[in-house]
Every structure is written in C-alpha cells, then in structure tokens.
Amino acid sequence: MRFEEIFLEKADLQKFEMYRTLVSQHGEPLTITDLSGRLGLSYQQSYNVFQELSRDMADLDGATKAAVKHTLTRGEPVLPVDVYRAKLLEGAIAF
C-alpha cells in the first residue's frame, strides 16, 4: 500500500493520481475523456477533479488558472510530483 493511500482523503488522492497521470505523459496532451478512462472515473468526476487540481496548482504556483490548465493538458508539470504530494500530505488530517 502506498503512503498516499493511507493518509490522503479520497478527493486529494484523486487529484494526486490525476496529476501524476498528466505529468507522466511527458508532453503528450490528454483530454478529460482520456483521463477518465485511465483513472476509472466518469467524465463528470474527471472534470471536477481536474478543476480542483487546476485550482490547487494555481494557488501553489501563483500562475493563473487558465495558464495552469493549458500547462496540465499539455502534460507538462507545474510543480514536481513530490512537491505536490508533500503539500497534500501537509494538509492531511493525519498530520
């Protein structure tokens, strides 16, 4: 079992999994439909998680939400995956 699965709430875990999936594409763009298939979520769930992820990244990076969305859909990292994971874990109830 991974560390994130123990400490993160479901919503944060979904955001982390989506971010990791997006940046693992190394510049290959993904659509919401692609993400929903890879993560096993409905289109609506994937859309909502993507919106929350975009908000998180904009808050952490200081960029606009539109710029973050553009960067994410191109498969480029806004922050290193480990930095985002650490930020999510800092906000977890267990910590």
C-alpha positions as a Markdown table, in Angstrom:
| # | Residue | x | y | z |
|---|---|---|---|---|
| 1 | Met | 0.0 | 0.0 | 0.0 |
| 2 | Arg | 1.3 | 3.4 | -0.9 |
| 3 | Phe | 1.8 | 6.2 | 1.6 |
| 4 | Glu | -0.7 | 8.5 | -0.1 |
| 5 | Glu | -3.5 | 5.9 | 0.1 |
| 6 | Ile | -3.1 | 5.7 | 3.9 |
| 7 | Phe | -3.1 | 9.4 | 4.7 |
| 8 | Leu | -4.9 | 11.3 | 1.9 |
| 9 | Glu | -8.6 | 11.8 | 1.7 |
| 10 | Lys | -10.3 | 10.4 | -1.4 |
| 11 | Ala | -10.6 | 13.8 | -3.1 |
| 12 | Asp | -6.9 | 14.6 | -2.5 |
| 13 | Leu | -5.8 | 11.1 | -3.7 |
| 14 | Gln | -7.8 | 11.6 | -6.9 |
| 15 | Lys | -6.1 | 14.9 | -7.5 |
| 16 | Phe | -2.7 | 13.4 | -6.9 |
| 17 | Glu | -3.4 | 10.4 | -9.2 |
| 18 | Met | -4.6 | 12.7 | -11.9 |
| 19 | Tyr | -1.6 | 15.0 | -11.6 |
| 20 | Arg | 0.8 | 12.0 | -11.7 |
| 21 | Thr | -1.0 | 10.7 | -14.8 |
| 22 | Leu | -0.8 | 14.0 | -16.5 |
| 23 | Val | 2.9 | 14.7 | -16.0 |
| 24 | Ser | 3.8 | 11.1 | -16.8 |
| 25 | Gln | 2.8 | 11.8 | -20.4 |
| 26 | His | 6.0 | 13.8 | -21.0 |
| 27 | Gly | 4.3 | 16.5 | -23.1 |
| 28 | Glu | 1.7 | 14.3 | -24.8 |
| 29 | Pro | -1.7 | 16.0 | -24.4 |
| 30 | Leu | -4.6 | 14.3 | -22.6 |
| 31 | Thr | -8.3 | 15.1 | -22.7 |
| 32 | Ile | -10.8 | 14.7 | -19.9 |
| 33 | Thr | -12.1 | 11.6 | -21.7 |
| 34 | Asp | -8.6 | 10.1 | -21.8 |
| 35 | Leu | -8.1 | 10.9 | -18.1 |
| 36 | Ser | -11.5 | 9.4 | -17.1 |
| 37 | Gly | -10.6 | 6.1 | -18.9 |
| 38 | Arg | -7.1 | 5.9 | -17.3 |
| 39 | Leu | -8.3 | 6.8 | -13.8 |
| 40 | Gly | -11.6 | 4.7 | -13.9 |
| 41 | Leu | -13.8 | 7.8 | -13.2 |
| 42 | Ser | -16.8 | 9.1 | -15.0 |
| 43 | Tyr | -16.3 | 12.1 | -17.3 |
| 44 | Gln | -18.0 | 14.4 | -14.8 |
| 45 | Gln | -15.9 | 13.1 | -11.9 |
| 46 | Ser | -12.7 | 13.6 | -14.0 |
| 47 | Tyr | -13.8 | 17.1 | -15.0 |
| 48 | Asn | -14.4 | 18.1 | -11.3 |
| 49 | Val | -11.1 | 16.6 | -10.2 |
| 50 | Phe | -9.3 | 18.5 | -13.0 |
| 51 | Gln | -10.9 | 21.7 | -11.9 |
| 52 | Glu | -9.9 | 21.2 | -8.3 |
| 53 | Leu | -6.4 | 20.2 | -9.4 |
| 54 | Ser | -6.1 | 23.3 | -11.5 |
| 55 | Arg | -7.1 | 25.5 | -8.6 |
| 56 | Asp | -4.5 | 23.8 | -6.3 |
| 57 | Met | -1.8 | 24.3 | -8.9 |
| 58 | Ala | -2.7 | 27.9 | -9.5 |
| 59 | Asp | -2.6 | 28.5 | -5.7 |
| 60 | Leu | 0.7 | 26.8 | -5.2 |
| 61 | Asp | 2.4 | 28.1 | -8.3 |
| 62 | Gly | 1.0 | 31.6 | -8.4 |
| 63 | Ala | 0.0 | 31.3 | -12.1 |
| 64 | Thr | -3.4 | 32.0 | -13.4 |
| 65 | Lys | -5.9 | 29.1 | -13.5 |
| 66 | Ala | -6.1 | 29.3 | -17.3 |
| 67 | Ala | -2.3 | 29.1 | -17.7 |
| 68 | Val | -2.2 | 26.1 | -15.3 |
| 69 | Lys | -4.9 | 24.3 | -17.3 |
| 70 | His | -3.1 | 24.9 | -20.5 |
| 71 | Thr | 0.2 | 23.5 | -19.0 |
| 72 | Leu | -1.6 | 20.5 | -17.5 |
| 73 | Thr | -3.4 | 19.5 | -20.6 |
| 74 | Arg | -0.1 | 19.5 | -22.5 |
| 75 | Gly | 1.3 | 17.0 | -20.0 |
| 76 | Glu | 3.8 | 19.4 | -18.6 |
| 77 | Pro | 4.5 | 19.6 | -14.8 |
| 78 | Val | 3.6 | 22.8 | -13.0 |
| 79 | Leu | 5.4 | 21.5 | -9.9 |
| 80 | Pro | 7.4 | 18.4 | -9.3 |
| 81 | Val | 5.2 | 15.5 | -8.3 |
| 82 | Asp | 6.9 | 15.0 | -5.0 |
| 83 | Val | 6.3 | 18.7 | -4.1 |
| 84 | Tyr | 2.6 | 18.4 | -4.8 |
| 85 | Arg | 2.4 | 15.2 | -2.8 |
| 86 | Ala | 4.2 | 16.8 | 0.1 |
| 87 | Lys | 1.7 | 19.8 | 0.0 |
| 88 | Leu | -1.2 | 17.4 | 0.0 |
| 89 | Leu | 0.2 | 15.4 | 2.9 |
| 90 | Glu | 0.9 | 18.6 | 4.9 |
| 91 | Gly | -2.8 | 19.4 | 4.6 |
| 92 | Ala | -4.0 | 15.9 | 5.6 |
| 93 | Ile | -5.9 | 15.4 | 8.8 |
| 94 | Ala | -3.4 | 12.8 | 10.0 |
| 95 | Phe | -0.6 | 15.4 | 10.0 |
